[in-house]
Amino acid sequence: MKRRPNHRRGSMILETVMLIPLIVLLLVGMTQIGKFTYTYVELRKVVNSVASYLATQQGVDFCNAADPTVAAAISFGLTGTTDNSQPVFVNGLTPDMIQIVPERYDTLTQTIGVCSCAISGCDVAAGGGEPNFISVSINGYNLQPRIPFLPISPIPLRPQVKVRFGGV
């Protein structure tokens, strides 16, 4: 009995060669998704650290940009120390990117709004009251995906957290 030649060997090699770029692209994409997830979680930890530090402090002047308590809270979120003696946790993150907004609950409209820097607002130095909430966010932090042969614009990561202020 005669055996027929097996013509399938060439097609298997051709299919494998065609699928290798797709598999490499999927692997690179998975690592980029992991990188983005890890960076977002780290940014979220920074925001939570700043907010929880500020929420427990007393006599914080949110209207003064140079308030030492606010600066210490930002430093604590970035480095884990209040005096910037350690390196920053997330590369490329600067204190300018962290925004802290005091908020107050309005009983008339039953909404939460930004607390103004006035005597009727949250300016403690002028005799104003304490805020009810603190909103901390990161703006301006962009992460550039690196996928070969695909030009992708940077993706902004903007974690935000709102905590109740209890430093009265």
Secondary structure, 3 states (H helix, E strand, C coil): CCCCCCCHHHHHHHHHHHHHHHHHHHHHHHHHHHHHHHHHHHHHHHHHHHHHHHHCCCCCCCCCCCCHHHHHHHHHHHHCCCCCCCCCCCCCCCHHHEEEEEEEEECCCCEEEECCCCCCCCCHHHCCCCCCEEEEEECCCEECCCCCCCCCCCEECCCEEEEECCCC
